[in-house]
Amino acid sequence: MANLVVGGSGKHIGKTTLVCAIIAALPEYQWVAVKFTTHNHGLADAEIAELQGKKRGDREAKTVSLRKDNIREEIAAGQGTDTARYLAAGAARAFLVAAPASAFSAALTEIQTMLDPNVNLIIESNRILASIEPDICLALHSGVAEPKPSFRITKHRADAWVVGAAAAAWMPSREVPAVPVFRLPDLAHIPDPMLAWLRERLRLASCS
């Protein structure tokens, strides 16, 4: 089993796009994708029960409630939500955890009880790094002068930096470990050097 975490310096900078690109570029890993957020993206259980298999206007129920109210599993691929995009990119399963950061570790453990022990996880989150030691940690930087506070742990744990077109001139500071920097003109496309690096790191993870 491999665990790959993608963290980012801010909101709306392309983290989900990058996660989807990795899922699509490495389909043989049959990724289970998990997004962690402290924002309430979920519906109450009663609303989900009412919407399940039905329509409310043009809106279809897209998630089912699992054992805990803060965990949702996406059941329909599409572009309407981040987790639906994971499935559209080829993820085997996709989950959303919307909870306080203090509950992230327990939620991840809960999800893992539902999965095969050999499953490969790709996780979109900064704060989850306080609870796990991933095999690969990617830090996506948008070039903003003041990244969000939760990015602090990501930049110190990063195994590689990913820099999008909007931050083409940005360079990591000397206060963080020297690791590879991959500059992606299009976050939806993983270039060959980065793909080769990911494959090697995943190979090492499978051997450990």
C-alpha positions in Angstrom: 0.0 0.0 0.0 1.2 3.5 -0.8 0.0 6.8 0.7 0.4 9.9 -1.3 -0.5 13.3 0.1 -1.0 16.5 -1.9 -1.0 19.7 0.1 -1.3 23.3 -1.1 -0.4 26.8 -0.2 -3.9 28.2 -0.6 -7.4 27.6 -1.8 -8.4 27.2 -5.4 -4.9 26.8 -6.7 -5.3 23.4 -8.4 -4.8 20.8 -5.8 -7.8 18.7 -7.0 -6.6 19.1 -10.6 -3.2 17.8 -9.6 -4.7 14.9 -7.7 -6.9 14.0 -10.7 -3.9 14.2 -13.0 -1.9 11.7 -10.9 -4.9 9.3 -10.7 -5.3 9.4 -14.5 -1.5 9.1 -15.2 -1.1 6.1 -12.8 -4.3 4.1 -13.3 -2.6 0.8 -12.4 -2.6 1.9 -8.7 -6.4 1.9 -8.6 -6.3 4.9 -6.2 -8.8 5.5 -3.4 -8.9 9.3 -3.2 -9.8 11.2 0.0 -10.3 14.9 0.5 -10.1 16.4 4.0 -11.6 19.8 4.7 -12.7 21.7 7.8 -15.6 23.2 5.8 -19.0 21.6 5.9 -19.5 20.2 2.4 -21.9 17.5 3.5 -25.6 17.1 3.8 -27.4 16.0 6.9 -28.4 12.3 7.0 -32.1 13.2 6.6 -31.4 15.2 3.5 -29.3 12.4 2.0 -32.1 9.9 2.7 -34.6 12.1 1.0 -32.4 12.8 -2.0 -31.1 9.2 -2.5 -32.1 8.0 -5.9 -34.3 11.1 -6.5 -34.0 14.6 -7.8 -34.7 17.9 -6.2 -35.0 20.2 -9.2 -31.9 19.5 -11.4 -29.9 18.2 -8.4 -29.2 14.5 -8.0 -28.0 12.9 -4.8 -24.3 12.2 -5.3 -23.2 10.9 -1.9 -24.2 8.3 0.6 -23.7 8.7 4.4 -21.2 6.2 6.0 -20.7 5.2 9.6 -19.9 8.7 10.8 -21.7 11.8 9.8 -18.4 13.6 8.8 -17.5 11.0 6.1 -19.2 10.8 2.7 -18.4 8.5 -0.2 -19.0 9.8 -3.7 -21.0 7.4 -5.9 -21.2 9.3 -9.2 -18.3 10.4 -11.4 -18.6 13.9 -12.8 -17.3 17.5 -12.5 -19.7 18.9 -9.9 -17.6 18.1 -6.8 -14.0 17.4 -6.1 -14.7 13.8 -5.2 -16.8 13.3 -8.3 -13.8 14.5 -10.3 -11.6 11.9 -8.6 -13.9 9.2 -9.9 -14.0 10.7 -13.3 -10.2 10.7 -13.4 -10.3 6.9 -12.6 -10.2 6.6 -8.8 -11.6 3.3 -7.6 -13.4 5.0 -4.7 -13.6 8.6 -3.4 -14.4 10.0 0.0 -14.9 13.5 1.5 -14.2 14.1 5.2 -15.7 17.4 6.4 -14.8 17.7 10.1 -12.6 19.6 12.5 -8.9 18.9 12.0 -8.8 17.1 15.3 -11.1 14.4 13.9 -9.1 13.8 10.7 -7.0 10.9 12.1 -10.1 9.0 13.4 -11.9 9.6 10.1 -9.0 8.2 8.1 -8.9 5.2 10.3 -12.6 4.7 9.8 -12.2 4.8 6.0 -9.3 2.4 6.1 -11.5 -0.2 7.9 -13.7 -0.2 4.8 -10.8 -0.9 2.4 -8.5 -3.7 1.4 -5.2 -3.4 3.4 -3.3 -3.2 0.2 -5.2 -0.2 -1.3 -3.3 2.9 -2.5 -4.4 6.1 -1.0 -4.1 9.6 -2.5 -5.1 12.3 -0.1 -5.8 16.0 -0.6 -5.0 17.8 2.6 -2.3 19.7 4.6 -3.5 19.0 8.1 -3.6 15.2 7.7 0.2 15.3 7.8 -0.1 15.9 11.5 -1.4 12.3 11.8 0.3 10.3 9.1 3.8 9.8 7.5 3.0 9.4 3.8 5.2 7.6 1.3 5.1 10.7 -0.9 4.2 14.3 0.1 3.7 16.8 -2.7 3.6 20.5 -1.9 1.7 22.6 -4.5 2.7 26.3 -4.3 0.7 29.1 -5.9 3.4 31.7 -5.5 1.4 33.7 -2.8 3.6 35.7 -0.4 1.8 34.4 2.7 0.6 30.8 2.4 -2.2 29.6 4.6 -1.0 28.4 8.1 -1.9 24.8 7.5 0.7 24.7 4.7 3.6 25.1 7.2 3.7 21.4 7.9 3.5 20.5 4.2 6.4 22.6 3.1 8.6 21.0 5.8 7.5 17.4 5.0 7.5 17.8 1.2 9.3 15.2 -0.9 8.8 17.4 -4.0 7.4 20.8 -4.9 4.9 21.3 -7.7 4.7 24.8 -9.1 2.0 25.9 -11.5 2.1 28.4 -14.3 0.9 31.2 -12.1 4.0 30.9 -9.9 6.6 30.2 -12.7 9.3 32.3 -11.1 8.8 31.1 -7.5 11.6 29.2 -5.7 11.6 27.4 -2.3 13.3 29.2 0.5 16.4 27.8 2.1 14.6 27.1 5.3 12.9 24.0 3.8 14.6 20.7 2.7 16.2 20.6 -0.8 13.9 18.4 -2.8 12.9 18.2 -6.5 10.9 21.1 -8.0 8.5 20.2 -10.8 7.2 23.1 -12.8 3.9 22.3 -14.5 2.5 24.7 -17.2 -0.7 22.6 -16.9 -1.5 21.0 -13.6 -3.8 18.6 -15.5 -0.8 17.0 -17.2 2.0 15.2 -15.4 5.2 15.6 -17.4 7.4 12.6 -18.0 10.2 13.5 -15.5 7.7 13.9 -12.7 5.9 10.7 -13.7 9.2 8.8 -13.6 10.0 10.2 -10.2 6.5 9.2 -8.9 6.8 5.7 -10.2 10.2 5.2 -8.6 9.0 6.5 -5.2 5.9 4.3 -5.4 8.1 1.3 -6.3 10.2 1.9 -3.2 7.1 2.3 -1.1 5.8 -1.1 -2.3 9.1 -2.7 -1.4 9.2 -1.4 2.1 
